[in-house]
Amino acid sequence: MKEGIHPKYLDTVVKCGCGNTFNTHSTVPEIKVDICNVCHPFFTGKLKFVDTAGRIEKFKSKFATAGYASLKKPKKPAAAVDAPAS
């Protein structure tokens, strides 16, 4: 390995939005995350939406009345194709 070109490998504190903290190693001294293994639905078994800006409600209100637009449109009849005479 060349000397002086590699970043420092530090003990790092990882802080989650739920309040959980744990130590690891990285090139930065502190990492902030939104979801960790303590609060993630896959690990907890509880369904929890992480919605910080009301995006889920905005999506539901925007598309609640739309339904399936492709099912409401009338289907076009298949055009008859004339085969060339042999």
C-alpha positions as a Markdown table, in Angstrom:
| # | Residue | x | y | z |
|---|---|---|---|---|
| 1 | Met | 0.0 | 0.0 | 0.0 |
| 2 | Lys | 1.2 | 3.5 | -0.7 |
| 3 | Glu | 1.7 | 5.8 | 2.2 |
| 4 | Gly | -0.4 | 8.9 | 2.6 |
| 5 | Ile | -3.2 | 8.3 | 0.0 |
| 6 | His | -5.6 | 6.2 | 2.1 |
| 7 | Pro | -8.3 | 7.9 | 4.4 |
| 8 | Lys | -8.2 | 7.3 | 8.1 |
| 9 | Tyr | -10.3 | 4.4 | 9.3 |
| 10 | Leu | -12.1 | 5.6 | 12.5 |
| 11 | Asp | -14.4 | 4.2 | 15.2 |
| 12 | Thr | -17.8 | 5.6 | 14.1 |
| 13 | Val | -21.0 | 6.2 | 16.0 |
| 14 | Val | -24.2 | 5.5 | 14.0 |
| 15 | Lys | -27.3 | 7.4 | 15.3 |
| 16 | Cys | -30.8 | 6.5 | 14.2 |
| 17 | Gly | -33.9 | 8.7 | 14.2 |
| 18 | Cys | -35.5 | 6.3 | 16.7 |
| 19 | Gly | -32.8 | 7.0 | 19.2 |
| 20 | Asn | -30.8 | 3.8 | 18.8 |
| 21 | Thr | -27.0 | 4.2 | 18.6 |
| 22 | Phe | -24.2 | 1.7 | 17.8 |
| 23 | Asn | -20.5 | 1.7 | 17.0 |
| 24 | Thr | -18.8 | 0.6 | 13.8 |
| 25 | His | -15.8 | 1.6 | 11.7 |
| 26 | Ser | -15.8 | 4.1 | 8.8 |
| 27 | Thr | -13.9 | 7.0 | 7.3 |
| 28 | Val | -16.3 | 9.5 | 9.0 |
| 29 | Pro | -16.7 | 10.0 | 12.7 |
| 30 | Glu | -20.5 | 10.1 | 12.9 |
| 31 | Ile | -23.3 | 8.7 | 10.6 |
| 32 | Lys | -27.0 | 9.7 | 11.0 |
| 33 | Val | -29.6 | 7.3 | 9.6 |
| 34 | Asp | -33.4 | 7.3 | 9.4 |
| 35 | Ile | -34.1 | 3.6 | 9.9 |
| 36 | Cys | -32.0 | 1.0 | 11.7 |
| 37 | Asn | -32.5 | -2.7 | 12.6 |
| 38 | Val | -34.4 | -1.7 | 15.8 |
| 39 | Cys | -37.1 | 0.2 | 14.0 |
| 40 | His | -37.2 | -1.3 | 10.5 |
| 41 | Pro | -40.4 | -3.2 | 9.8 |
| 42 | Phe | -38.6 | -6.2 | 8.4 |
| 43 | Phe | -36.8 | -6.8 | 11.7 |
| 44 | Thr | -39.7 | -5.7 | 14.0 |
| 45 | Gly | -42.5 | -7.6 | 12.2 |
| 46 | Lys | -44.7 | -4.5 | 12.5 |
| 47 | Leu | -46.0 | -2.5 | 9.5 |
| 48 | Lys | -44.9 | 1.1 | 9.9 |
| 49 | Phe | -44.8 | 3.7 | 7.2 |
| 50 | Val | -42.0 | 6.2 | 7.6 |
| 51 | Asp | -43.7 | 9.3 | 6.2 |
| 52 | Thr | -41.9 | 12.5 | 7.0 |
| 53 | Ala | -43.6 | 14.9 | 4.6 |
| 54 | Gly | -47.1 | 13.5 | 4.2 |
| 55 | Arg | -46.2 | 11.9 | 0.9 |
| 56 | Ile | -48.4 | 8.9 | 1.4 |
| 57 | Glu | -51.5 | 10.9 | 2.1 |
| 58 | Lys | -50.7 | 13.2 | -0.8 |
| 59 | Phe | -50.4 | 10.2 | -3.1 |
| 60 | Lys | -53.6 | 8.6 | -1.9 |
| 61 | Ser | -55.6 | 11.8 | -2.2 |
| 62 | Lys | -54.2 | 12.5 | -5.7 |
| 63 | Phe | -55.0 | 9.0 | -7.1 |
| 64 | Ala | -58.0 | 7.9 | -5.0 |
| 65 | Thr | -60.6 | 8.9 | -7.6 |
| 66 | Ala | -58.5 | 7.9 | -10.6 |
| 67 | Gly | -58.9 | 4.1 | -10.2 |
| 68 | Tyr | -57.8 | 2.0 | -13.1 |
| 69 | Ala | -58.0 | 4.3 | -16.1 |
| 70 | Ser | -57.1 | 1.6 | -18.5 |
| 71 | Leu | -60.2 | -0.4 | -17.6 |
| 72 | Lys | -62.5 | 2.6 | -18.1 |
| 73 | Lys | -61.4 | 3.2 | -21.7 |
| 74 | Pro | -63.3 | 1.4 | -24.4 |
| 75 | Lys | -61.2 | -1.1 | -26.3 |
| 76 | Lys | -60.4 | -0.5 | -29.9 |
| 77 | Pro | -61.6 | -3.2 | -32.3 |
| 78 | Ala | -58.8 | -5.1 | -34.0 |
| 79 | Ala | -58.2 | -3.8 | -37.5 |
| 80 | Ala | -58.6 | -6.4 | -40.3 |
| 81 | Val | -55.4 | -7.1 | -42.1 |
| 82 | Asp | -55.6 | -8.1 | -45.8 |
| 83 | Ala | -53.2 | -10.9 | -46.6 |
| 84 | Pro | -51.5 | -10.5 | -50.0 |
| 85 | Ala | -52.6 | -13.0 | -52.6 |
| 86 | Ser | -50.2 | -15.7 | -53.5 |
